[in-house]
Amino acid sequence: MQRILLFKESCQLSEECLDKSFDNSNDFEKEKIINKLLLSRVLKRVVLNVDIDDLNTSEEGNHDSVVKYKFSFVGILTIDSYCLVVYPKYIQNIDNDFYNNQLKLRQIINVIDKSRLMNESILGQEEYSANILPLMIKILKDYQSQGLYHTDQAIIEYNGEGSINWDLTVNECQTYLVNKKPYYFDFYTDNQRLDEFNIIRKLHACIITDIAKQLEPILSLFDINYVELTNDTIFDFGDIDHINYLLNSELSLQFITKKRLILCDLLNYINSSQYSDEELGIDLYGTNSFNLVWEQVCRVIYQDDLYKKLNSLKLRLSDAENNIDYRSLLTLKDIVDKPVWNYQGEKFTASKTLELDVLRVNHHDKKFEIYDGKYYTVKVNKNSISGQPGVSDITKQYLYQLAFSKLAQINQFSFSNAFVIPVDELNRDYGDGVDYGFVKLAMFNELNLNDIQIIARDAQTAFDMFLKMT
């Protein structure tokens, strides 16, 4: 039985506090667990509020430095006899959610899953060989929706309900002639019957049971019911080589895509490091880049038009008098200029440029709406503000408006420009967000650029919209 530990992303932990979390293990095991977490980069060591990777040699040698740790991961991971649940940094009370209904956590897992399908860069540390937790969850979810692997046996029935086997009927059944026409009052039919004793079906049931037993404490987090389908063990079917032979033999005969995917998942599970001699593994289900998840959510709920074809947006694309012509460009995002380098007489165009999250073309209000999803937790004290977007973020936000100013000019469009941040339990958000204020740099006001609005969104409401719209 795994012990569940709760953490919050980016929350600084003392060495003593982290060590105490793993008090079911001895000192040697604790050190191995923490080192493995650091190696997988889901946990970071922080010195004097600065990532240790950013410190120079002299700072590293400062023995008076205070060492802290923080998780840079959102999701669920298992290591040794522990299951670590890491909530996003904006959640106010993680205990209240986890020990009540886990609604927020389960929604977050669903959002990560959906975002991963839409954006391959939203991943956990899946390059680690021991990381089979996503595969285990996938196998259980596929079983929950499709049932056990099955094959059908071809059978012949006497007066059955299948299609008539005319060859056998003509040769074996009594023929009656009526007005010189043959009639058959009995017939043979072809039918199919589920092969309940198929060895792959039995192996699938065994693997489902094996996974469910391992993950029983956390199955509810994935909306999966516990199942125990058999008393067999995996190695009742032979050693790994023989099980591989059974699955590969079935795979060579199977041409139905869904069934082939099941067989491939079973093969991957059997050959996973779960059955190796590795002393300490770490399995992750989540992401090191929850900021990308929030950006993806904003793209969907604000209906991003950046990747739509320009000629489908019903915009005027050229103005000869002002020497403006965007008709050769494919999408709205292509309007943003790329840096052009002149170096030693050669000219080079950079492959990348400014990339904003959302630009929505609002024809009703004749407005370009710029939204930038910012995964920040802004805190305000009496005389200071912390956790806010930096100067570079603000500068880029102004430049986004500047990049589309000519297109706005020839279409007589105005702009709105906003940072969008997630907030926990923002009850005032009825679906459009809450205006938290604005930020400005005076030098950009001289260019007639808009102040940048700060929109707070209730995270649960935004995630619910995202899941319904995708």
C-alpha positions in Angstrom: 0.0 0.0 0.0 1.5 3.3 -1.1 1.4 6.3 1.3 0.0 9.5 -0.2 1.8 12.7 0.3 0.4 16.1 -0.7 2.5 19.0 -2.0 2.0 22.3 -3.8 4.0 23.3 -6.8 6.7 26.0 -6.2 6.0 26.0 -2.5 9.4 26.2 -0.7 10.1 23.3 1.7 12.9 23.1 4.2 15.3 20.2 4.1 13.9 19.1 7.4 10.3 19.3 6.2 11.0 17.3 3.0 13.0 14.7 5.0 10.1 14.3 7.5 7.6 13.7 4.7 9.4 10.4 4.0 9.5 9.3 7.6 8.4 5.7 6.7 11.9 5.2 5.2 15.3 5.1 6.7 17.9 7.8 6.1 19.6 5.9 3.2 16.2 5.4 1.5 15.2 9.0 2.0 18.4 10.2 0.4 17.9 8.0 -2.6 14.3 9.2 -3.0 15.2 12.8 -2.8 18.1 12.4 -5.2 15.9 10.6 -7.7 13.3 13.4 -7.5 16.1 15.9 -8.1 17.5 13.9 -11.0 14.0 13.7 -12.7 13.7 17.5 -12.3 10.3 17.4 -10.6 12.1 18.7 -7.5 14.5 21.6 -7.5 17.0 22.7 -4.9 16.9 26.4 -4.1 19.5 28.4 -2.3 18.6 31.9 -1.0 15.6 31.9 -3.3 17.8 31.4 -6.3 17.9 28.2 -8.3 21.2 26.5 -7.6 21.9 26.2 -11.3 22.0 30.0 -11.5 24.6 30.4 -8.7 28.3 31.0 -9.4 31.0 29.1 -7.7 31.6 31.6 -4.9 27.9 31.5 -3.9 27.9 27.7 -3.9 30.7 27.8 -1.4 28.8 30.0 1.0 28.1 27.6 3.9 25.7 30.1 5.5 23.2 29.7 2.6 19.7 28.5 3.4 18.8 25.4 1.3 15.1 25.0 0.2 13.3 22.6 -2.1 10.4 23.1 -4.4 8.4 20.9 -6.8 8.3 22.1 -10.4 5.7 19.6 -11.5 1.9 19.3 -11.4 0.3 15.9 -11.2 0.8 12.5 -9.6 4.0 10.5 -9.2 4.9 7.3 -7.5 8.3 6.5 -6.0 9.3 3.6 -3.8 6.3 3.1 -1.4 5.0 6.7 -1.8 2.5 8.4 -4.0 3.1 12.2 -4.3 0.2 14.4 -5.4 1.4 17.9 -6.5 -1.2 20.6 -6.9 -0.8 23.7 -9.0 0.7 26.7 -7.1 -2.5 28.8 -7.2 -4.6 26.3 -5.2 -5.3 27.8 -1.8 -6.1 24.7 0.3 -4.9 21.4 -1.1 -5.9 19.4 2.0 -9.5 20.6 1.7 -9.8 19.5 -1.9 -8.0 16.1 -1.5 -9.7 14.9 1.6 -13.1 16.0 0.5 -14.1 15.3 -3.1 -10.9 15.8 -5.1 -12.9 17.7 -7.7 -10.1 20.2 -8.5 -7.4 17.6 -8.7 -9.4 15.3 -11.0 -10.3 18.2 -13.2 -6.7 19.3 -13.4 -5.7 15.7 -14.5 -8.4 15.8 -17.2 -7.2 19.2 -18.4 -3.5 18.0 -18.6 -4.7 14.9 -20.5 -6.7 17.0 -23.0 -3.9 19.6 -23.4 -1.3 16.8 -24.0 -3.4 15.6 -27.0 -3.4 19.1 -28.4 0.2 20.1 -27.7 3.0 17.5 -27.6 5.3 19.8 -25.5 3.0 19.5 -22.5 4.6 16.4 -21.1 5.9 14.9 -17.9 9.3 13.4 -17.7 8.3 10.5 -19.9 11.8 9.9 -21.2 12.7 8.0 -18.0 12.5 4.3 -18.6 10.8 3.6 -15.3 7.9 5.9 -16.1 5.0 3.6 -16.9 2.3 5.3 -14.9 0.7 7.0 -17.9 0.7 3.6 -19.7 -0.9 1.9 -16.7 -3.7 4.5 -16.5 -4.2 4.3 -20.3 -4.6 0.5 -20.1 -7.2 0.8 -17.3 -9.1 3.6 -19.1 -9.2 1.6 -22.4 -10.6 -1.4 -20.5 -13.2 0.8 -18.8 -14.4 2.0 -22.2 -13.8 -1.1 -24.4 -13.8 -4.1 -22.1 -11.5 -7.1 -22.3 -9.6 -8.0 -25.5 -11.7 -10.6 -27.4 -11.6 -12.7 -30.5 -14.6 -14.5 -32.1 -14.9 -18.1 -33.0 -16.6 -19.0 -36.3 -19.3 -21.5 -35.5 -22.0 -23.3 -37.6 -25.5 -23.5 -36.0 -28.5 -25.6 -37.0 -31.5 -23.2 -37.7 -29.5 -20.4 -36.0 -29.9 -16.6 -36.4 -26.8 -15.9 -38.5 -26.5 -15.8 -42.3 -27.4 -19.1 -44.1 -24.6 -21.3 -45.2 -26.0 -22.4 -48.5 -23.3 -24.9 -49.4 -23.9 -26.9 -46.2 -27.6 -26.4 -46.3 -27.9 -27.8 -49.9 -25.7 -30.7 -49.2 -27.0 -31.7 -45.7 -30.6 -30.6 -45.5 -33.8 -32.2 -46.9 -35.0 -30.5 -50.1 -38.7 -30.0 -50.8 -39.9 -29.3 -54.3 -43.0 -27.1 -54.7 -43.9 -26.2 -58.3 -40.5 -27.4 -59.2 -38.8 -24.9 -56.9 -36.6 -26.1 -54.0 -37.5 -25.1 -50.5 -35.7 -25.8 -47.2 -37.5 -25.9 -43.9 -34.2 -26.5 -42.0 -30.9 -24.8 -42.7 -27.3 -24.3 -41.4 -26.2 -20.8 -40.4 -22.8 -19.1 -39.9 -22.3 -17.3 -36.6 -19.6 -16.0 -34.3 -19.1 -16.7 -30.6 -16.9 -14.9 -28.1 -13.9 -17.0 -27.3 -14.0 -16.8 -23.5 -10.9 -19.0 -23.2 -8.6 -17.0 -25.5 -5.2 -16.8 -23.8 -4.7 -13.1 -24.7 -8.1 -12.3 -23.1 -7.0 -14.1 -19.9 -3.6 -12.3 -20.0 -5.4 -8.9 -20.5 -7.6 -9.7 -17.4 -4.5 -10.5 -15.4 -2.7 -7.3 -16.3 -5.8 -5.2 -15.6 -6.0 -6.8 -12.1 -2.3 -6.4 -11.5 -2.4 -2.7 -12.4 -5.6 -2.0 -10.4 -4.0 -3.6 -7.3 -0.9 -1.4 -7.6 -2.8 1.8 -8.1 -5.8 1.2 -5.9 -5.1 4.2 -3.6 -5.1 6.7 -6.5 -7.6 5.2 -8.9 -10.3 7.6 -7.9 -8.1 10.5 -9.0 -8.5 9.3 -12.6 -12.2 8.4 -12.3 -11.3 4.7 -12.6 -13.1 2.0 -10.6 -11.2 -0.8 -8.9 -11.5 -4.2 -10.6 -10.3 -7.6 -9.8 -10.9 -9.9 -12.7 -8.8 -13.0 -12.0 -6.7 -14.7 -9.3 -4.0 -15.6 -11.9 -0.6 -13.8 -11.8 1.1 -12.6 -14.9 3.9 -15.2 -14.7 1.3 -18.0 -14.7 1.5 -17.4 -18.4 5.3 -18.1 -18.6 8.4 -16.0 -18.5 8.7 -12.6 -20.2 10.0 -14.2 -23.4 7.0 -16.5 -23.7 4.5 -13.8 -22.9 6.2 -11.6 -25.6 5.8 -14.6 -28.0 2.1 -14.9 -27.2 1.4 -11.2 -27.7 3.5 -10.8 -30.9 1.9 -13.9 -32.4 -1.6 -12.4 -31.8 -0.4 -9.1 -33.1 0.7 -10.7 -36.4 -2.8 -12.1 -36.9 -4.8 -9.0 -35.7 -5.7 -6.3 -38.2 -8.3 -4.3 -36.3 -6.6 -1.1 -35.2 -8.2 -0.8 -31.7 -7.2 -4.4 -30.9 -3.7 -3.8 -32.2 -3.3 -0.8 -29.9 -4.4 -2.9 -26.9 -1.8 -5.6 -27.8 0.9 -3.0 -28.2 0.1 -1.5 -24.8 0.2 -4.9 -23.2 3.6 -5.6 -24.8 4.9 -2.3 -23.5 3.7 -3.0 -20.0 5.2 -6.5 -19.9 8.5 -5.1 -21.1 8.5 -2.1 -18.8 11.0 -1.6 -16.0 8.3 -2.6 -13.5 9.7 -6.1 -14.0 13.3 -5.2 -14.1 15.7 -5.3 -11.1 15.8 -1.6 -10.7 15.7 -0.9 -6.9 14.0 2.5 -7.1 11.9 3.8 -9.9 9.8 7.0 -10.4 6.6 7.1 -12.4 5.0 10.4 -13.3 1.5 11.4 -14.6 1.5 15.1 -15.1 3.6 17.9 -16.5 6.6 20.0 -15.7 5.1 22.8 -17.8 1.7 23.7 -16.4 2.2 27.2 -17.7 1.8 25.7 -21.2 -1.4 24.0 -20.0 -2.8 27.4 -18.9 -1.8 29.0 -22.2 -3.6 26.2 -24.1 -6.7 26.7 -22.0 -6.7 30.4 -22.8 -6.3 29.7 -26.5 -9.4 27.6 -26.5 -11.7 29.6 -24.2 -10.8 32.9 -25.9 -11.1 31.3 -29.4 -7.7 32.1 -30.8 -7.6 33.1 -34.5 -3.8 33.2 -34.9 -3.6 30.0 -36.9 -6.6 30.6 -39.1 -6.1 31.4 -42.8 -6.0 35.2 -43.3 -8.5 35.0 -46.3 -11.1 33.3 -44.0 -11.1 36.1 -41.4 -13.1 38.6 -43.5 -10.5 41.3 -43.1 -9.2 43.9 -45.5 -5.6 42.8 -46.2 -4.1 45.6 -48.4 -4.0 49.4 -48.7 -2.0 50.7 -51.7 -2.0 54.3 -50.4 -0.2 53.3 -47.2 1.9 50.5 -48.9 0.3 47.8 -46.8 -0.2 44.3 -48.3 -0.7 41.1 -46.3 -2.3 39.1 -49.1 0.7 36.8 -49.6 0.7 35.7 -46.0 -1.1 32.5 -44.9 -2.2 33.0 -41.3 -2.7 35.9 -38.9 0.4 34.9 -36.9 2.5 35.4 -40.1 2.0 39.1 -39.9 4.5 39.4 -37.0 7.9 40.3 -38.5 10.8 38.0 -38.0 14.3 39.4 -37.1 16.5 40.0 -40.1 20.2 39.8 -39.5 22.8 41.5 -41.7 26.2 39.9 -40.7 29.4 40.3 -42.6 27.6 41.2 -45.8 25.1 38.3 -45.6 21.4 38.6 -44.8 19.7 36.0 -42.5 16.0 35.8 -41.4 15.4 34.2 -38.0 13.1 31.2 -37.8 11.3 32.5 -34.8 9.7 35.7 -33.6 7.3 37.0 -31.0 4.7 34.4 -30.2 1.5 35.5 -28.4 -1.0 33.2 -27.0 -4.3 34.5 -28.3 -5.4 37.0 -30.9 -9.2 37.0 -31.4 -10.8 38.9 -34.3 -14.0 40.5 -32.9 -16.0 41.7 -35.9 -18.9 42.7 -33.7 -16.9 45.3 -31.7 -14.4 45.9 -34.6 -11.6 45.0 -32.2 -8.5 42.8 -32.0 -8.5 41.2 -28.6 -5.0 40.2 -27.4 -4.8 37.7 -24.5 -1.6 36.3 -22.9 -2.1 33.4 -20.5 0.2 34.0 -17.5 0.6 31.2 -15.0 1.5 33.6 -12.1 0.2 33.9 -8.6 0.3 37.6 -7.9 0.4 38.7 -4.3 -0.2 42.3 -3.0 1.1 43.5 0.3 0.7 47.0 1.7 3.6 48.5 -0.1 4.6 45.9 -2.7 3.5 43.5 -5.3 5.2 40.1 -6.0 4.7 37.2 -8.3 3.7 39.4 -11.2 4.8 39.2 -14.9 8.2 40.9 -15.4 9.2 43.8 -17.6 10.0 41.6 -20.5 6.5 40.2 -20.4 5.0 43.7 -20.3 7.2 44.8 -23.2 6.3 41.9 -25.4 2.6 42.5 -24.7 2.9 46.1 -26.1 4.9 44.8 -29.1 2.1 42.3 -29.9 -0.3 45.3 -30.4 2.3 47.1 -32.4 2.8 44.1 -34.7 -0.9 44.2 -35.7 -1.3 48.0 -35.7 -1.2 48.4 -39.5 -3.8 45.6 -40.0 -6.0 47.3 -37.4 -5.5 50.7 -39.1 -6.8 49.6 -42.5 -9.7 47.7 -41.0 -10.5 50.5 -38.5 -10.2 48.1 -35.6 -9.3 49.0 -32.0 -7.4 46.9 -29.5 -7.8 45.3 -26.1 -4.7 43.8 -24.4 -4.7 41.6 -21.4 -2.8 39.3 -19.1 -5.0 36.3 -18.0 -4.1 34.7 -14.6 -5.7 31.7 -12.8 -7.2 32.3 -9.4 -8.6 29.7 -7.0 -12.2 30.0 -5.9 -12.9 33.3 -7.6 -16.6 33.3 -7.0 -17.0 36.7 -8.7 -16.1 35.1 -12.1 -19.3 34.3 -13.9 -17.6 33.1 -17.1 -15.9 36.3 -18.4 -13.3 36.8 -15.7 -12.8 39.6 -13.2 -10.9 42.9 -13.9 -8.1 43.1 -11.4 -6.6 46.3 -12.8 -3.9 47.1 -15.4 -0.2 47.7 -15.9 1.5 50.2 -18.1 4.9 51.6 -19.2 4.7 55.3 -19.8 7.1 55.2 -22.8 4.6 53.1 -24.8 1.7 55.4 -24.1 3.5 57.9 -26.4 2.9 55.3 -29.2 -0.8 55.3 -28.5 -0.6 51.7 -27.2 -3.2 50.4 -24.7 -2.5 49.8 -21.1 -2.4 46.1 -20.4 -5.5 44.8 -18.5 -5.1 42.1 -15.8 -7.9 39.6 -16.0 -8.3 37.0 -13.3 -10.1 33.8 -14.2 -11.6 31.3 -11.8 -9.5 28.3 -12.7 -12.3 25.7 -12.2 -14.7 27.7 -14.4 -12.0 28.2 -17.1 -11.1 24.5 -17.0 -14.7 23.5 -17.3 -15.2 25.7 -20.3 -12.0 24.3 -21.9 -13.1 20.6 -21.4 -16.5 21.4 -22.9 -15.1 23.2 -25.9 -12.5 20.5 -26.8 
